Amino acid sequence: MLPSPAPPLLKVEGLQASLTSGGDSYPVLGGLDLEIDRGEFAAVIGPSGCGKSTFFNVLAGSLPADAGRLSWEGAPMEHLRGRVSYMQQKDLLLPWRTLLDNAVLGLEIRGVPRTEARRRAGELLPVFGLEGSENRYPDELSGGMRQRAALLRTMLCRRDLALLDEPFGALDAITRRGMQDWLLEMRERFGCAFLLVTHDVEEALKLADRVWVLSGCPARVRGVIKPELPRPRRSTSPEMAALKERLLTMLEGEE
């Protein structure tokens, strides 16, 4: 008898959530259904304002859901606070702290002694291309270095799933491409799952094992694409062009 397949790391079923503005409540998530396997790189893409960041805030426990179910390795959960790391759109580096002190902030909040936290971060500085910059302040860093510092802070939390909310949206095109390649290297090194929110079609197809396509607000899953192509994936290849056309068709609601 074959063993039963392992449950997904994260399973989302019928997730609904609302936001309040001016005393009125309006639906943002209209019943999301998706799942992520252990070690998978997944992406969520949809129109601007469709609720992608709201979805992450519900997962992280900073916003309550109205309805639906979250399961973590088959066990029901109200939220994933303490089980995931979360890198938001902005790097959120504190200007009065050095790069190293920003990197260890999450560990310090969790109660890790400062000396131990700095030791752990120091060991990873070369991996993140930040060796020699540990005593520099955020305004002395390039955009790419700030994002790597923010991701170092995220990865030091050592969670099985990292939520990345448009982490490269503010970078120029050349820096962004370099950061995408570097992120794939980090995925291989750390072995955790990534869930990336992006509005960039090429970024989603380049990075993800599976791309979940959302409708407009209130968001529902419109479709899913699995780019089963070897890496590195080039946006100019015929295979990638075909996937891009299919994804754009989904976003436009024609599929």
Phi and psi restraints in degrees (value plus and minus 20) as a CYANA .aco file:
   2 LEU   PHI     -92.0   -52.0
   2 LEU   PSI     122.8   162.8
   3 PRO   PHI     -86.8   -46.8
   3 PRO   PSI     130.3   170.3
   4 SER   PHI     -87.4   -47.4
   4 SER   PSI     121.6   161.6
   5 PRO   PHI     -84.6   -44.6
   5 PRO   PSI     126.6   166.6
   6 ALA   PHI     -85.5   -45.5
   6 ALA   PSI     122.7   162.7
   7 PRO   PHI     -87.7   -47.7
   7 PRO   PSI     138.4   178.4
   8 PRO   PHI     -78.9   -38.9
   8 PRO   PSI     132.0   172.0
   9 LEU   PHI     -78.4   -38.4
   9 LEU   PSI     -67.6   -27.6
  10 LEU   PHI    -151.7  -111.7
  10 LEU   PSI     112.6   152.6
  11 LYS   PHI    -148.7  -108.7
  11 LYS   PSI     109.5   149.5
  12 VAL   PHI    -135.7   -95.7
  12 VAL   PSI     106.7   146.7
  13 GLU   PHI    -150.9  -110.9
  13 GLU   PSI      98.5   138.5
  14 GLY   PHI      39.1    79.1
  14 GLY   PSI      15.1    55.1
  15 LEU   PHI     -92.8   -52.8
  15 LEU   PSI     105.1   145.1
  16 GLN   PHI    -144.6  -104.6
  16 GLN   PSI     122.7   162.7
  17 ALA   PHI    -173.9  -133.9
  17 ALA   PSI     133.6   173.6
  18 SER   PHI    -150.1  -110.1
  18 SER   PSI     137.7   177.7
  19 LEU   PHI    -139.8   -99.8
  19 LEU   PSI     136.5   176.5
  20 THR   PHI    -135.4   -95.4
  20 THR   PSI     113.3   153.3
  21 SER   PHI    -163.0  -123.0
  21 SER   PSI     105.4   145.4
  22 GLY   PHI      40.5    80.5
  22 GLY   PSI      10.2    50.2
  23 GLY   PHI      65.8   105.8
  23 GLY   PSI     -26.7    13.3
  24 ASP   PHI    -124.9   -84.9
  24 ASP   PSI     123.1   163.1
  25 SER   PHI    -124.1   -84.1
  25 SER   PSI     115.8   155.8
  26 TYR   PHI    -155.4  -115.4
  26 TYR   PSI     122.4   162.4
  27 PRO   PHI     -91.9   -51.9
  27 PRO   PSI     118.8   158.8
  28 VAL   PHI    -135.6   -95.6
  28 VAL   PSI     -64.8   -24.8
  29 LEU   PHI    -126.1   -86.1
  29 LEU   PSI     103.8   143.8
  30 GLY   PHI    -124.1   -84.1
  30 GLY   PSI      -0.5    39.5
  31 GLY   PHI      97.2   137.2
  31 GLY   PSI      47.0    87.0
  32 LEU   PHI     -99.4   -59.4
  32 LEU   PSI     119.4   159.4
  33 ASP   PHI    -152.3  -112.3
  33 ASP   PSI      96.5   136.5
  34 LEU   PHI    -180.5  -140.5
  34 LEU   PSI     149.1   189.1
  35 GLU   PHI    -168.2  -128.2
  35 GLU   PSI     137.4   177.4
  36 ILE   PHI    -155.4  -115.4
  36 ILE   PSI     111.5   151.5
  37 ASP   PHI    -108.8   -68.8
  37 ASP   PSI     139.2   179.2
  38 ARG   PHI     -78.7   -38.7
  38 ARG   PSI     110.4   150.4
  39 GLY   PHI      59.2    99.2
  39 GLY   PSI     -19.6    20.4
  40 GLU   PHI     -99.7   -59.7
  40 GLU   PSI     129.7   169.7
  41 PHE   PHI    -125.4   -85.4
  41 PHE   PSI      86.6   126.6
  42 ALA   PHI    -132.4   -92.4
  42 ALA   PSI     133.7   173.7
  43 ALA   PHI    -151.7  -111.7
  43 ALA   PSI     127.3   167.3
  44 VAL   PHI    -138.8   -98.8
  44 VAL   PSI     106.1   146.1
  45 ILE   PHI    -152.4  -112.4
  45 ILE   PSI     125.0   165.0
  46 GLY   PHI    -191.4  -151.4
  46 GLY   PSI     155.1   195.1
  47 PRO   PHI     -81.9   -41.9
  47 PRO   PSI     135.3   175.3
  48 SER   PHI     -78.8   -38.8
  48 SER   PSI     115.9   155.9
  49 GLY   PHI      59.8    99.8
  49 GLY   PSI      -8.0    32.0
  50 CYS   PHI    -103.1   -63.1
  50 CYS   PSI     -28.1    11.9
  51 GLY   PHI      91.7   131.7
  51 GLY   PSI      -3.8    36.2
  52 LYS   PHI     -82.8   -42.8
  52 LYS   PSI     -65.7   -25.7
  53 SER   PHI     -89.3   -49.3
  53 SER   PSI     -55.0   -15.0
  54 THR   PHI     -80.5   -40.5
  54 THR   PSI     -61.0   -21.0
  55 PHE   PHI     -76.7   -36.7
  55 PHE   PSI     -66.6   -26.6
  56 PHE   PHI     -83.8   -43.8
  56 PHE   PSI     -59.4   -19.4
  57 ASN   PHI     -85.4   -45.4
  57 ASN   PSI     -52.9   -12.9
  58 VAL   PHI     -88.5   -48.5
  58 VAL   PSI     -65.4   -25.4
  59 LEU   PHI     -79.1   -39.1
  59 LEU   PSI     -63.2   -23.2
  60 ALA   PHI     -96.5   -56.5
  60 ALA   PSI     -28.7    11.3
  61 GLY   PHI      68.4   108.4
  61 GLY   PSI     -10.0    30.0
  62 SER   PHI    -112.3   -72.3
  62 SER   PSI     -24.7    15.3
  63 LEU   PHI    -163.1  -123.1
  63 LEU   PSI     111.2   151.2
  64 PRO   PHI     -96.6   -56.6
  64 PRO   PSI     129.1   169.1
  65 ALA   PHI    -105.7   -65.7
  65 ALA   PSI     130.9   170.9
  66 ASP   PHI    -104.9   -64.9
  66 ASP   PSI     -52.7   -12.7
  67 ALA   PHI    -183.3  -143.3
  67 ALA   PSI     147.8   187.8
  68 GLY   PHI      91.2   131.2
  68 GLY   PSI    -196.8  -156.8
  69 ARG   PHI    -162.4  -122.4
  69 ARG   PSI     115.3   155.3
  70 LEU   PHI    -133.3   -93.3
  70 LEU   PSI     114.7   154.7
  71 SER   PHI    -146.5  -106.5
  71 SER   PSI     115.9   155.9
  72 TRP   PHI    -136.4   -96.4
  72 TRP   PSI      88.3   128.3
  73 GLU   PHI      31.3    71.3
  73 GLU   PSI      21.3    61.3
  74 GLY   PHI      70.2   110.2
  74 GLY   PSI     -31.3     8.7
  75 ALA   PHI    -117.5   -77.5
  75 ALA   PSI     111.2   151.2
  76 PRO   PHI     -86.7   -46.7
  76 PRO   PSI     122.0   162.0
  77 MET   PHI    -157.3  -117.3
  77 MET   PSI     125.3   165.3
  78 GLU   PHI     -96.6   -56.6
  78 GLU   PSI     -55.5   -15.5
  79 HIS   PHI    -178.8  -138.8
  79 HIS   PSI     157.7   197.7
  80 LEU   PHI    -132.8   -92.8
  80 LEU   PSI      -0.4    39.6
  81 ARG   PHI     -77.0   -37.0
  81 ARG   PSI     109.5   149.5
  82 GLY   PHI      67.7   107.7
  82 GLY   PSI     -29.4    10.6
  83 ARG   PHI    -129.3   -89.3
  83 ARG   PSI     -37.2     2.8
  84 VAL   PHI    -147.0  -107.0
  84 VAL   PSI     136.2   176.2
  85 SER   PHI    -122.9   -82.9
  85 SER   PSI     133.0   173.0
  86 TYR   PHI    -157.4  -117.4
  86 TYR   PSI      94.9   134.9
  87 MET   PHI    -127.5   -87.5
  87 MET   PSI      94.8   134.8
  88 GLN   PHI    -104.3   -64.3
  88 GLN   PSI     158.3   198.3
  89 GLN   PHI     -77.6   -37.6
  89 GLN   PSI     -66.4   -26.4
  90 LYS   PHI    -110.3   -70.3
  90 LYS   PSI     132.0   172.0
  91 ASP   PHI     -88.6   -48.6
  91 ASP   PSI     -43.1    -3.1
  92 LEU   PHI      35.3    75.3
  92 LEU   PSI      11.3    51.3
  93 LEU   PHI     -92.1   -52.1
  93 LEU   PSI     115.9   155.9
  94 LEU   PHI     -97.9   -57.9
  94 LEU   PSI     103.5   143.5
  95 PRO   PHI     -84.5   -44.5
  95 PRO   PSI     -41.9    -1.9
  96 TRP   PHI    -112.5   -72.5
  96 TRP   PSI     -19.1    20.9
  97 ARG   PHI    -131.7   -91.7
  97 ARG   PSI     124.3   164.3
  98 THR   PHI     -88.4   -48.4
  98 THR   PSI     150.3   190.3
  99 LEU   PHI     -75.4   -35.4
  99 LEU   PSI     -66.8   -26.8
 100 LEU   PHI     -84.0   -44.0
 100 LEU   PSI     -62.4   -22.4
 101 ASP   PHI     -88.7   -48.7
 101 ASP   PSI     -50.6   -10.6
 102 ASN   PHI     -88.0   -48.0
 102 ASN   PSI     -59.9   -19.9
 103 ALA   PHI     -83.9   -43.9
 103 ALA   PSI     -53.6   -13.6
 104 VAL   PHI    -111.2   -71.2
 104 VAL   PSI     -17.6    22.4
 105 LEU   PHI     -78.7   -38.7
 105 LEU   PSI     -64.6   -24.6
 106 GLY   PHI     -82.3   -42.3
 106 GLY   PSI     -60.2   -20.2
 107 LEU   PHI     -85.1   -45.1
 107 LEU   PSI     -60.7   -20.7
 108 GLU   PHI     -83.6   -43.6
 108 GLU   PSI     -60.4   -20.4
 109 ILE   PHI     -82.6   -42.6
 109 ILE   PSI     -53.7   -13.7
 110 ARG   PHI     -98.3   -58.3
 110 ARG   PSI     -22.5    17.5
 111 GLY   PHI      75.1   115.1
 111 GLY   PSI     -11.9    28.1
 112 VAL   PHI     -91.0   -51.0
 112 VAL   PSI     110.7   150.7
 113 PRO   PHI     -75.0   -35.0
 113 PRO   PSI     124.1   164.1
 114 ARG   PHI     -77.2   -37.2
 114 ARG   PSI     -61.4   -21.4
 115 THR   PHI     -83.8   -43.8
 115 THR   PSI     -63.1   -23.1
 116 GLU   PHI     -87.2   -47.2
 116 GLU   PSI     -61.3   -21.3
 117 ALA   PHI     -81.8   -41.8
 117 ALA   PSI     -62.6   -22.6
 118 ARG   PHI     -88.5   -48.5
 118 ARG   PSI     -52.5   -12.5
 119 ARG   PHI     -85.1   -45.1
 119 ARG   PSI     -66.9   -26.9
 120 ARG   PHI     -81.0   -41.0
 120 ARG   PSI     -65.3   -25.3
 121 ALA   PHI     -85.7   -45.7
 121 ALA   PSI     -60.6   -20.6
 122 GLY   PHI     -80.9   -40.9
 122 GLY   PSI     -55.5   -15.5
 123 GLU   PHI     -85.3   -45.3
 123 GLU   PSI     -46.8    -6.8
 124 LEU   PHI    -118.0   -78.0
 124 LEU   PSI     -26.5    13.5
 125 LEU   PHI     -75.1   -35.1
 125 LEU   PSI     -65.1   -25.1
 126 PRO   PHI     -83.9   -43.9
 126 PRO   PSI     -55.7   -15.7
 127 VAL   PHI     -81.6   -41.6
 127 VAL   PSI     -56.9   -16.9
 128 PHE   PHI    -113.0   -73.0
 128 PHE   PSI     -12.1    27.9
 129 GLY   PHI      48.0    88.0
 129 GLY   PSI      11.5    51.5
 130 LEU   PHI    -139.2   -99.2
 130 LEU   PSI     -15.4    24.6
 131 GLU   PHI     -81.4   -41.4
 131 GLU   PSI     113.3   153.3
 132 GLY   PHI      72.3   112.3
 132 GLY   PSI     -28.6    11.4
 133 SER   PHI    -132.9   -92.9
 133 SER   PSI     -11.5    28.5
 134 GLU   PHI     -83.1   -43.1
 134 GLU   PSI     -45.2    -5.2
 135 ASN   PHI    -120.3   -80.3
 135 ASN   PSI     -11.7    28.3
 136 ARG   PHI    -106.3   -66.3
 136 ARG   PSI     132.5   172.5
 137 TYR   PHI    -114.6   -74.6
 137 TYR   PSI     139.5   179.5
 138 PRO   PHI     -72.2   -32.2
 138 PRO   PSI     -57.5   -17.5
 139 ASP   PHI     -93.8   -53.8
 139 ASP   PSI     -23.1    16.9
 140 GLU   PHI    -121.2   -81.2
 140 GLU   PSI     -15.3    24.7
 141 LEU   PHI    -129.3   -89.3
 141 LEU   PSI     129.7   169.7
 142 SER   PHI     -93.1   -53.1
 142 SER   PSI     147.2   187.2
 143 GLY   PHI     -79.4   -39.4
 143 GLY   PSI     -62.0   -22.0
 144 GLY   PHI     -84.7   -44.7
 144 GLY   PSI     -59.2   -19.2
 145 MET   PHI     -86.8   -46.8
 145 MET   PSI     -58.5   -18.5
 146 ARG   PHI     -82.4   -42.4
 146 ARG   PSI     -61.3   -21.3
 147 GLN   PHI     -88.1   -48.1
 147 GLN   PSI     -57.3   -17.3
 148 ARG   PHI     -86.4   -46.4
 148 ARG   PSI     -57.3   -17.3
 149 ALA   PHI     -84.4   -44.4
 149 ALA   PSI     -60.5   -20.5
 150 ALA   PHI     -86.0   -46.0
 150 ALA   PSI     -58.2   -18.2
 151 LEU   PHI     -91.2   -51.2
 151 LEU   PSI     -54.5   -14.5
 152 LEU   PHI     -78.9   -38.9
 152 LEU   PSI     -66.0   -26.0
 153 ARG   PHI     -77.9   -37.9
 153 ARG   PSI     -60.8   -20.8
 154 THR   PHI     -86.4   -46.4
 154 THR   PSI     -66.6   -26.6
 155 MET   PHI     -92.1   -52.1
 155 MET   PSI     -45.3    -5.3
 156 LEU   PHI     -83.9   -43.9
 156 LEU   PSI     -38.8     1.2
 157 CYS   PHI     -92.5   -52.5
 157 CYS   PSI     -36.1     3.9
 158 ARG   PHI      34.1    74.1
 158 ARG   PSI      33.8    73.8
 159 ARG   PHI    -119.7   -79.7
 159 ARG   PSI     140.3   180.3
 160 ASP   PHI     -97.0   -57.0
 160 ASP   PSI     -36.5     3.5
 161 LEU   PHI    -158.7  -118.7
 161 LEU   PSI     108.6   148.6
 162 ALA   PHI    -131.3   -91.3
 162 ALA   PSI     105.6   145.6
 163 LEU   PHI    -112.9   -72.9
 163 LEU   PSI     103.8   143.8
 164 LEU   PHI    -140.5  -100.5
 164 LEU   PSI      89.9   129.9
 165 ASP   PHI    -118.0   -78.0
 165 ASP   PSI      74.1   114.1
 166 GLU   PHI      24.8    64.8
 166 GLU   PSI      36.7    76.7
 167 PRO   PHI     -87.5   -47.5
 167 PRO   PSI     -40.1    -0.1
 168 PHE   PHI    -134.0   -94.0
 168 PHE   PSI      -6.2    33.8
 169 GLY   PHI     -82.3   -42.3
 169 GLY   PSI     -48.6    -8.6
 170 ALA   PHI    -113.6   -73.6
 170 ALA   PSI     -18.1    21.9
 171 LEU   PHI    -111.9   -71.9
 171 LEU   PSI     134.3   174.3
 172 ASP   PHI     -90.1   -50.1
 172 ASP   PSI     144.8   184.8
 173 ALA   PHI     -80.7   -40.7
 173 ALA   PSI     -61.8   -21.8
 174 ILE   PHI     -87.7   -47.7
 174 ILE   PSI     -66.9   -26.9
 175 THR   PHI     -82.8   -42.8
 175 THR   PSI     -58.1   -18.1
 176 ARG   PHI     -82.6   -42.6
 176 ARG   PSI     -64.4   -24.4
 177 ARG   PHI     -82.5   -42.5
 177 ARG   PSI     -61.9   -21.9
 178 GLY   PHI     -82.5   -42.5
 178 GLY   PSI     -59.6   -19.6
 179 MET   PHI     -88.7   -48.7
 179 MET   PSI     -53.1   -13.1
 180 GLN   PHI     -84.0   -44.0
 180 GLN   PSI     -66.0   -26.0
 181 ASP   PHI     -81.7   -41.7
 181 ASP   PSI     -61.7   -21.7
 182 TRP   PHI     -85.4   -45.4
 182 TRP   PSI     -58.1   -18.1
 183 LEU   PHI     -83.4   -43.4
 183 LEU   PSI     -58.3   -18.3
 184 LEU   PHI     -83.1   -43.1
 184 LEU   PSI     -57.4   -17.4
 185 GLU   PHI     -83.4   -43.4
 185 GLU   PSI     -60.6   -20.6
 186 MET   PHI     -85.4   -45.4
 186 MET   PSI     -57.3   -17.3
 187 ARG   PHI     -81.2   -41.2
 187 ARG   PSI     -64.1   -24.1
 188 GLU   PHI     -85.6   -45.6
 188 GLU   PSI     -57.5   -17.5
 189 ARG   PHI     -91.3   -51.3
 189 ARG   PSI     -62.8   -22.8
 190 PHE   PHI    -114.9   -74.9
 190 PHE   PSI     -41.4    -1.4
 191 GLY   PHI      52.6    92.6
 191 GLY   PSI     -12.6    27.4
 192 CYS   PHI    -106.5   -66.5
 192 CYS   PSI     149.1   189.1
 193 ALA   PHI    -105.8   -65.8
 193 ALA   PSI     127.6   167.6
 194 PHE   PHI    -140.3  -100.3
 194 PHE   PSI     119.6   159.6
 195 LEU   PHI    -142.4  -102.4
 195 LEU   PSI      91.9   131.9
 196 LEU   PHI    -126.3   -86.3
 196 LEU   PSI     106.9   146.9
 197 VAL   PHI    -115.3   -75.3
 197 VAL   PSI     109.3   149.3
 198 THR   PHI    -170.1  -130.1
 198 THR   PSI     137.7   177.7
 199 HIS   PHI    -130.2   -90.2
 199 HIS   PSI     -12.7    27.3
 200 ASP   PHI    -119.4   -79.4
 200 ASP   PSI      92.0   132.0
 201 VAL   PHI     -81.0   -41.0
 201 VAL   PSI     -66.1   -26.1
 202 GLU   PHI     -85.6   -45.6
 202 GLU   PSI     -57.7   -17.7
 203 GLU   PHI     -82.5   -42.5
 203 GLU   PSI     -64.8   -24.8
 204 ALA   PHI     -80.6   -40.6
 204 ALA   PSI     -65.7   -25.7
 205 LEU   PHI     -91.4   -51.4
 205 LEU   PSI     -51.2   -11.2
 206 LYS   PHI     -91.3   -51.3
 206 LYS   PSI     -58.5   -18.5
 207 LEU   PHI    -115.5   -75.5
 207 LEU   PSI     -55.4   -15.4
 208 ALA   PHI    -110.4   -70.4
 208 ALA   PSI     128.8   168.8
 209 ASP   PHI     -99.8   -59.8
 209 ASP   PSI     -46.8    -6.8
 210 ARG   PHI    -170.5  -130.5
 210 ARG   PSI     113.7   153.7
 211 VAL   PHI    -137.3   -97.3
 211 VAL   PSI      99.7   139.7
 212 TRP   PHI    -115.4   -75.4
 212 TRP   PSI     103.2   143.2
 213 VAL   PHI    -123.1   -83.1
 213 VAL   PSI     103.6   143.6
 214 LEU   PHI    -120.7   -80.7
 214 LEU   PSI     133.8   173.8
 215 SER   PHI    -102.6   -62.6
 215 SER   PSI     159.9   199.9
 216 GLY   PHI     -89.4   -49.4
 216 GLY   PSI     154.2   194.2
 217 CYS   PHI     -90.3   -50.3
 217 CYS   PSI     114.2   154.2
 218 PRO   PHI     -94.5   -54.5
 218 PRO   PSI     112.7   152.7
 219 ALA   PHI     -92.4   -52.4
 219 ALA   PSI     115.8   155.8
 220 ARG   PHI    -153.5  -113.5
 220 ARG   PSI     141.6   181.6
 221 VAL   PHI     -95.8   -55.8
 221 VAL   PSI     100.2   140.2
 222 ARG   PHI    -109.0   -69.0
 222 ARG   PSI     -47.0    -7.0
 223 GLY   PHI     157.4   197.4
 223 GLY   PSI     154.7   194.7
 224 VAL   PHI    -158.9  -118.9
 224 VAL   PSI     121.1   161.1
 225 ILE   PHI    -145.6  -105.6
 225 ILE   PSI     115.5   155.5
 226 LYS   PHI    -134.1   -94.1
 226 LYS   PSI      82.7   122.7
 227 PRO   PHI     -95.2   -55.2
 227 PRO   PSI      63.8   103.8
 228 GLU   PHI    -101.9   -61.9
 228 GLU   PSI      45.1    85.1
 229 LEU   PHI    -142.3  -102.3
 229 LEU   PSI     124.9   164.9
 230 PRO   PHI     -86.8   -46.8
 230 PRO   PSI     131.1   171.1
 231 ARG   PHI    -117.3   -77.3
 231 ARG   PSI     129.3   169.3
 232 PRO   PHI     -95.2   -55.2
 232 PRO   PSI     123.5   163.5
 233 ARG   PHI    -116.8   -76.8
 233 ARG   PSI     109.0   149.0
 234 ARG   PHI    -124.5   -84.5
 234 ARG   PSI     109.4   149.4
 235 SER   PHI     -83.8   -43.8
 235 SER   PSI     -39.0     1.0
 236 THR   PHI    -108.3   -68.3
 236 THR   PSI     -25.2    14.8
 237 SER   PHI     -92.2   -52.2
 237 SER   PSI     130.4   170.4
 238 PRO   PHI     -79.1   -39.1
 238 PRO   PSI     -56.8   -16.8
 239 GLU   PHI     -84.3   -44.3
 239 GLU   PSI     -63.8   -23.8
 240 MET   PHI     -88.1   -48.1
 240 MET   PSI     -56.8   -16.8
 241 ALA   PHI     -82.1   -42.1
 241 ALA   PSI     -59.1   -19.1
 242 ALA   PHI     -87.0   -47.0
 242 ALA   PSI     -61.8   -21.8
 243 LEU   PHI     -84.4   -44.4
 243 LEU   PSI     -60.3   -20.3
 244 LYS   PHI     -81.6   -41.6
 244 LYS   PSI     -63.0   -23.0
 245 GLU   PHI     -82.1   -42.1
 245 GLU   PSI     -60.9   -20.9
 246 ARG   PHI     -86.4   -46.4
 246 ARG   PSI     -61.5   -21.5
 247 LEU   PHI     -85.6   -45.6
 247 LEU   PSI     -63.1   -23.1
 248 LEU   PHI     -82.8   -42.8
 248 LEU   PSI     -56.3   -16.3
 249 THR   PHI     -83.4   -43.4
 249 THR   PSI     -61.0   -21.0
 250 MET   PHI     -82.3   -42.3
 250 MET   PSI     -65.1   -25.1
 251 LEU   PHI     -81.1   -41.1
 251 LEU   PSI     -53.7   -13.7
 252 GLU   PHI    -102.9   -62.9
 252 GLU   PSI     -22.7    17.3
 253 GLY   PHI      59.9    99.9
 253 GLY   PSI       0.7    40.7
 254 GLU   PHI    -116.2   -76.2
 254 GLU   PSI     -25.7    14.3
